[in-house]
Each structure stands twice: as structure tokens, then as C-alpha cells.
Amino acid sequence: MFPRIRIKEIKPINIEGGYLIDGFPSTGFTSAIATESLIHTSQFELAGIIDSDSFPPVSIIKNGIPNYPTRIFVNNQLKVAVFSSYLTLHESLHKTIARNMLKWSREHKCSLIISSVAVKGTDNQKQITAAASTEAAKSKLKDAEISILEHGTIPGIPGSLLNEGMLYNQNVAVILFNSQQVAPDFKSSVQLCLAMSKLIPGISCNIETLQKEAETAEHDIKETEEEAKSLKDLMYR
């Protein structure tokens, strides 16, 4: 049986014709850090939570208030939602998360789901590429002047989103950004943010603010990962 994912919306969400950003750390932390930084630089507000009995039981305390580690942030004006998570989920949950993300996107009539994955590169490899699930998604990438990946392998939640999106004709774009190291780096976060801003009208990348937010997000995500590690070892062994 598939693990049950619960999504509870706590504020009105209107992103019809807009975008959903996958902020789960699927392969490394950079994607999660970049999307978390984007939330704070583009005036998003908390609009829902995502939970499951299969998630490690962790609470994130911010300004004295408990928070779920996996949440939905929305900017209704820009028609953008972000699934943001401080948890690195077990591989057994990746397909289920992708299916729930696609279902939620259909229900809210999103035009495009944007995910991302790190690929090994060098300083000379700065060109952003992306994979698409449909011809319509490819057209969106071409309009944004982002090169389309013709051959390659994409793992984790991004790979599942592409496969399911192709099967059910939902528009998914997965941005491939270069990273020279396993640990998150600021250059990669900026590279990813700039690529997202090409695809999503109104999204801004204030580099100075982004760096500050990225440092805070990196600390919080790593701290949560460390605290949840022992719990995950017990749950998934």
C-alpha cells in the first residue's frame, strides 16, 4: 500500500493557470535552500501543511511557534505555490510525493510544475538545461531560452514528476543546475533562482537578500536533517 499523504490548506489558494515549485530536498539540499530563499524574497505566505505517518515526527520552532517541517507557501498575486520541506524523505516516499504533487496541481489548475536536480559540473559549465514532460512544457522552456535535455537520467522526486507528468499529460519542467560539491553552495542557489525567474513572471532574485536567506535556510534545513536522522533510521530500517 502507498503511504498516505495529508494536505491541509489553512488559507485560500488561487493559483489557476500558475505554477507549483517542488522544494523537496530529493538529491542534495540546494533545491530546498533555493526555494526556501525564494519564499522570503518574493513575499509568500504560509497556506497549508503536508504530513504523513511515514514522515519523521519533527517540529520546527520559529519565533516561539511550532511549525510542520513540510509546508505550502503561496503568492496568490503571482499565482505561485511552493511545496517547501526541511525533511529529506526516504526513497520509498518519492513516487507517492510526486503523485500527490501532481494531483494537487490538477485540482488547483496549475499550468506548470517546476522541479530541479543537481548535476556534477565545473566552473566552465554554467549553462542551465531542463527536462520536460510534455511538448507544451518544452515550449515554455524554449520561450524562456532554456536548453532542453535530450539524453540523461533524473532520479528522485523530479524523475517521478517527469514520468507521471508524461503519462497523464501534465506539464513538468525539471531544471538541471551545476554543482561542484555535495554540500549546497550559494552559486548553485543563485543559478537555480535565476532559471526559475525566467519561467515564472514576477519572481525576483535579489542576490544580496538571497544570500542572507540562503545562509539561514541552509542552517535550518541541516539542523532538521540532523535531528531527524536517528528517527528515520528507526522508521526505515
C-alpha positions in Angstrom: 0.0 0.0 0.0 1.1 3.5 -0.7 1.8 5.7 2.3 -1.0 8.2 2.9 -0.1 11.9 2.5 -2.3 14.5 4.1 -2.5 18.0 2.7 -4.3 20.6 4.8 -4.9 24.1 3.4 -5.2 26.8 6.0 -5.7 29.9 3.7 -7.4 30.5 0.4 -5.3 29.4 -2.6 -5.9 30.7 -6.1 -3.1 29.8 -8.5 -5.2 28.9 -11.5 -3.0 29.0 -14.6 0.0 29.5 -12.4 2.9 27.5 -11.1 3.9 24.9 -8.5 7.5 24.7 -7.3 8.8 21.5 -5.9 11.0 22.4 -2.9 11.7 18.9 -1.5 15.3 18.0 -1.0 15.4 15.0 -3.2 19.1 14.8 -4.2 21.1 17.2 -2.0 19.9 20.4 -0.3 20.4 23.1 -2.9 16.9 22.9 -4.4 15.3 23.1 -0.9 17.5 26.1 0.1 16.9 28.0 -3.2 13.1 27.6 -2.9 13.1 28.4 0.8 15.1 31.6 0.0 12.6 32.4 -2.8 9.8 32.3 -0.4 11.3 35.0 1.7 12.4 37.2 -1.1 9.1 37.2 -3.1 6.5 37.7 -0.3 4.9 34.3 0.0 2.7 33.3 2.9 2.0 30.0 4.7 -1.1 28.5 3.2 -1.0 24.8 4.1 0.8 21.9 5.6 1.8 18.4 4.3 2.1 15.5 6.6 2.2 11.7 6.8 2.6 9.0 9.4 5.6 8.0 7.2 7.4 11.4 7.9 9.7 11.6 10.9 8.0 13.4 13.8 9.7 16.8 13.9 8.5 20.3 14.8 10.4 23.4 13.7 10.1 26.2 16.2 10.2 29.7 14.7 9.6 32.8 16.9 8.3 30.5 19.6 5.7 28.9 17.3 5.7 25.2 16.3 5.8 24.5 12.5 5.4 21.4 10.4 8.6 20.7 8.5 6.8 20.3 5.2 4.6 23.2 4.2 2.8 25.0 1.3 3.6 28.7 0.7 1.6 30.7 -1.8 1.8 34.1 -3.5 -1.7 34.4 -5.0 -0.9 37.6 -6.8 1.9 35.9 -8.7 -0.1 32.6 -9.0 2.8 30.6 -7.5 2.8 27.9 -4.8 5.8 26.2 -3.2 5.9 22.8 -1.6 8.7 23.5 0.9 10.3 20.8 3.1 13.1 20.7 5.6 12.9 16.9 5.5 14.9 14.6 3.2 12.4 11.9 2.6 13.2 8.2 2.2 13.3 7.0 -1.4 10.2 4.8 -0.8 8.2 8.0 -0.5 9.4 9.8 -3.6 6.8 8.4 -6.0 3.9 9.0 -3.6 5.0 12.6 -3.0 5.2 13.1 -6.8 1.8 11.7 -7.4 0.3 13.9 -4.6 2.0 16.9 -6.0 0.6 16.2 -9.5 -2.9 15.6 -8.1 -2.8 18.9 -6.1 -1.6 20.7 -9.1 -4.5 19.4 -11.2 -7.0 20.4 -8.5 -5.6 23.9 -8.5 -5.4 24.1 -12.3 -1.7 24.9 -12.4 -0.1 25.3 -15.8 3.4 24.1 -14.9 5.2 22.2 -12.1 8.8 23.2 -11.7 11.3 20.9 -10.0 15.1 20.8 -10.0 18.1 18.5 -9.6 21.8 19.0 -9.2 24.3 17.6 -11.7 28.1 17.5 -11.4 29.8 20.3 -13.3 32.7 22.6 -13.4 33.1 26.4 -13.4 33.1 26.3 -17.2 29.7 24.6 -17.3 27.3 27.4 -16.4 24.5 26.7 -19.0 21.2 25.7 -17.5 19.3 22.9 -19.1 16.0 21.3 -18.3 13.9 18.3 -19.0 10.2 18.4 -19.8 7.2 16.0 -19.6 5.2 17.3 -22.5 5.6 19.3 -25.7 3.8 22.2 -24.0 6.4 22.2 -21.2 9.1 22.1 -23.8 7.6 25.2 -25.5 7.7 27.0 -22.1 11.4 26.2 -21.7 12.2 27.3 -25.3 10.3 30.6 -24.7 12.5 31.1 -21.6 15.6 30.4 -23.6 16.5 27.3 -21.5 18.2 24.5 -23.3 16.3 21.2 -23.3 17.9 18.0 -22.1 17.8 15.3 -24.8 19.6 12.4 -23.0 20.2 11.8 -19.3 18.9 10.3 -16.1 17.0 12.2 -13.5 16.5 10.5 -10.1 14.2 11.0 -7.1 11.1 13.2 -6.9 12.0 15.2 -10.0 12.3 12.0 -12.1 9.0 10.7 -10.7 7.3 14.0 -11.6 8.5 13.8 -15.2 7.4 10.2 -15.6 3.9 10.7 -14.1 3.6 14.1 -15.9 4.3 12.4 -19.2 1.8 9.6 -18.5 -1.0 12.0 -17.6 -0.1 14.9 -19.9 0.7 17.3 -17.1 3.4 20.0 -17.7 6.5 19.4 -15.7 9.9 21.1 -16.1 12.9 19.9 -14.2 15.8 22.4 -14.1 19.3 20.8 -14.1 21.8 23.1 -12.3 25.6 22.6 -12.0 27.1 21.8 -8.6 30.7 21.1 -7.9 30.1 19.6 -4.4 27.6 17.5 -2.5 27.0 20.3 0.0 24.8 23.3 -1.1 26.6 26.3 -2.4 25.4 29.8 -3.0 26.4 29.9 -6.7 24.1 27.0 -7.3 21.2 28.6 -5.4 21.6 31.8 -7.5 21.8 29.8 -10.7 18.6 27.9 -9.8 16.8 31.0 -8.7 17.6 32.9 -11.9 16.4 29.9 -14.0 13.1 29.9 -12.1 12.7 33.6 -12.6 12.9 33.0 -16.4 10.0 30.6 -16.2 7.8 32.4 -13.6 6.7 36.0 -14.4 7.2 38.3 -11.4 9.6 36.1 -9.4 12.6 38.2 -8.4 16.1 37.2 -7.4 17.6 39.9 -5.1 21.1 38.4 -4.9 22.1 40.2 -1.6 18.9 39.2 0.1 19.0 35.7 -1.4 22.5 35.1 0.1 21.3 36.1 3.5 18.2 33.9 3.3 20.2 31.0 1.8 22.5 31.0 4.8 19.6 30.9 7.2 17.7 28.3 5.2 20.9 26.1 5.0 21.4 26.2 8.7 17.7 25.3 9.5 17.5 22.5 6.9 20.8 20.9 8.0 19.7 21.2 11.7 16.4 19.5 10.9 18.1 16.8 8.9 20.5 16.0 11.8 17.6 15.9 14.3 15.5 13.7 12.1 18.3 11.3 11.1 18.0 9.0 14.2 14.2 8.9 13.8 14.4 8.0 10.1 17.0 5.2 10.9 14.5 3.7 13.3 11.5 4.1 10.9 13.0 2.8 7.7 15.5 0.1 8.9 
